[in-house]
Amino acid sequence: MTTQKSVSYENERWFQKFMSSYNGKFPEIKLRQKDSFSSCFIVNELILEKLLQRNREAWFAFLLYDLDYWPLRNPQCPRITNRRVWLRSLDWVRNLPIHNPDSGRRTYVRKKHFSEGNDEEIEFESGRIYIPQNSEMISYLGIT
């Protein structure tokens, strides 16, 4: 039976394969199914503080995906489709508003925060990765 944990594992493995093809450092990965209950990625303030202390040049990978449950005879094994990843720097995340619910300070990253047309787009194994133009990540990955 497919669980959210195995879907997360498959998505993380796919993204790490992309990064390893460039000998890339692995960003903090945030996953979300496209049509899930919550339409945002949640970044806890404690994670931001830890990353800031360890490495000011840290990056986040915000990954949206779809699940295809066809054929209906086997709904336990959905196929992951339409992966889209937006790579964003720690500073970019820190510039978003911080919310303070009872569960702790956090930033809500929504798809609308990713600007259209300002990214380099890379196709990789039936997915797309969006990296800000002229960013350190572009030069780090050696993408021209």
C-alpha positions as CSV (number, residue, x, y, z in Angstrom):
1,M,0.0,0.0,0.0
2,T,1.3,3.4,-1.0
3,T,1.6,5.8,1.9
4,Q,2.4,9.5,2.0
5,K,5.8,8.5,3.4
6,S,6.7,6.4,0.3
7,V,5.4,9.2,-2.0
8,S,7.7,11.7,-0.1
9,Y,10.6,9.2,-0.4
10,E,10.1,8.8,-4.2
11,N,9.9,12.6,-4.7
12,E,13.0,13.2,-2.6
13,R,14.9,10.5,-4.4
14,W,13.9,12.0,-7.8
15,F,15.1,15.5,-6.7
16,Q,18.3,14.1,-5.2
17,K,19.0,12.4,-8.5
18,F,18.7,15.8,-10.3
19,M,21.0,17.5,-7.8
20,S,23.6,14.7,-7.9
21,S,23.7,15.0,-11.7
22,Y,25.2,18.5,-11.0
23,N,27.1,17.4,-7.9
24,G,24.8,19.8,-6.1
25,K,24.4,20.4,-2.4
26,F,21.0,19.3,-1.2
27,P,18.6,22.0,-0.2
28,E,15.9,21.6,2.5
29,I,13.0,19.9,0.6
30,K,9.4,20.9,1.2
31,L,6.8,18.6,-0.5
32,R,3.1,19.2,-1.2
33,Q,0.6,17.4,-3.4
34,K,-0.9,19.9,-5.8
35,D,-4.6,19.4,-4.9
36,S,-4.0,18.6,-1.2
37,F,-6.0,20.2,1.7
38,S,-3.3,22.8,2.4
39,S,-2.1,24.9,-0.6
40,C,1.0,26.2,1.1
41,F,4.4,25.0,2.2
42,I,5.1,25.6,5.9
43,V,8.6,26.7,7.0
44,N,9.0,26.6,10.7
45,E,11.0,29.6,12.1
46,L,13.3,27.2,14.1
47,I,14.4,25.6,10.8
48,L,15.2,29.1,9.4
49,E,17.2,30.0,12.5
50,K,19.2,26.7,12.4
51,L,19.9,27.0,8.7
52,L,21.0,30.6,9.2
53,Q,23.5,29.6,11.9
54,R,24.9,26.7,9.9
55,N,25.0,28.1,6.4
56,R,23.8,31.5,5.2
57,E,23.8,30.2,1.6
58,A,21.2,27.5,2.3
59,W,18.5,26.8,-0.2
60,F,15.0,25.4,-0.1
61,A,13.4,23.2,-2.8
62,F,9.6,23.6,-2.9
63,L,8.2,20.6,-4.7
64,L,4.6,20.3,-6.0
65,Y,3.4,17.0,-7.6
66,D,0.3,15.3,-8.8
67,L,-0.8,11.6,-8.2
68,D,-2.3,9.6,-11.0
69,Y,-4.4,6.8,-9.6
70,W,-5.0,5.1,-13.0
71,P,-5.7,2.3,-13.4
72,L,-8.5,2.3,-10.9
73,R,-8.0,-1.4,-10.3
74,N,-4.8,-0.6,-8.3
75,P,-5.4,2.6,-6.3
76,Q,-2.7,1.6,-3.8
77,C,0.0,2.4,-6.3
78,P,-0.4,5.9,-7.7
79,R,2.0,7.2,-10.2
80,I,3.7,10.5,-9.3
81,T,3.3,13.0,-12.1
82,N,3.8,16.7,-13.0
83,R,6.6,17.4,-10.5
84,R,7.5,21.1,-10.3
85,V,10.3,22.3,-8.0
86,W,11.1,25.9,-7.2
87,L,14.6,26.5,-5.7
88,R,14.7,29.5,-3.4
89,S,17.4,30.9,-1.2
90,L,17.2,31.2,2.6
91,D,17.1,35.0,2.2
92,W,14.2,34.7,-0.2
93,V,12.2,32.7,2.4
94,R,13.2,35.1,5.2
95,N,11.7,38.0,3.3
96,L,8.3,36.5,3.3
97,P,5.9,37.4,6.2
98,I,6.2,35.5,9.4
99,H,3.0,34.3,11.1
100,N,2.7,33.5,14.8
101,P,-0.1,30.9,15.4
102,D,-0.3,29.0,18.7
103,S,1.8,26.3,17.2
104,G,4.9,28.5,16.7
105,R,6.3,31.1,14.4
106,R,6.3,30.1,10.7
107,T,6.3,31.3,7.2
108,Y,3.7,30.1,4.7
109,V,5.0,29.8,1.2
110,R,2.3,29.8,-1.5
111,K,2.6,29.1,-5.2
112,K,1.7,32.8,-5.8
113,H,5.0,33.7,-4.2
114,F,6.9,32.1,-7.1
115,S,7.1,34.9,-9.7
116,E,6.3,33.8,-13.3
117,G,9.0,34.3,-15.9
118,N,11.9,35.2,-13.6
119,D,13.3,31.6,-13.5
120,E,15.5,29.4,-15.5
121,E,13.4,26.3,-16.3
122,I,15.1,22.9,-16.5
123,E,13.2,19.8,-17.6
124,F,14.3,16.6,-15.8
125,E,12.7,13.2,-16.1
126,S,9.1,14.3,-16.5
127,G,9.5,17.2,-14.1
128,R,10.5,20.8,-14.1
129,I,12.9,22.7,-11.9
130,Y,12.7,26.5,-11.6
131,I,15.8,28.4,-10.5
132,P,16.0,32.2,-10.2
133,Q,17.8,33.8,-13.1
134,N,21.3,35.0,-12.2
135,S,21.3,33.3,-8.8
136,E,24.1,31.7,-7.0
137,M,22.4,28.3,-7.6
138,I,22.6,28.8,-11.3
139,S,26.3,29.3,-11.2
140,Y,26.8,26.6,-8.5
141,L,25.0,24.0,-10.8
142,G,26.9,25.3,-13.8
143,I,23.8,25.9,-15.8
144,T,24.2,28.3,-18.7
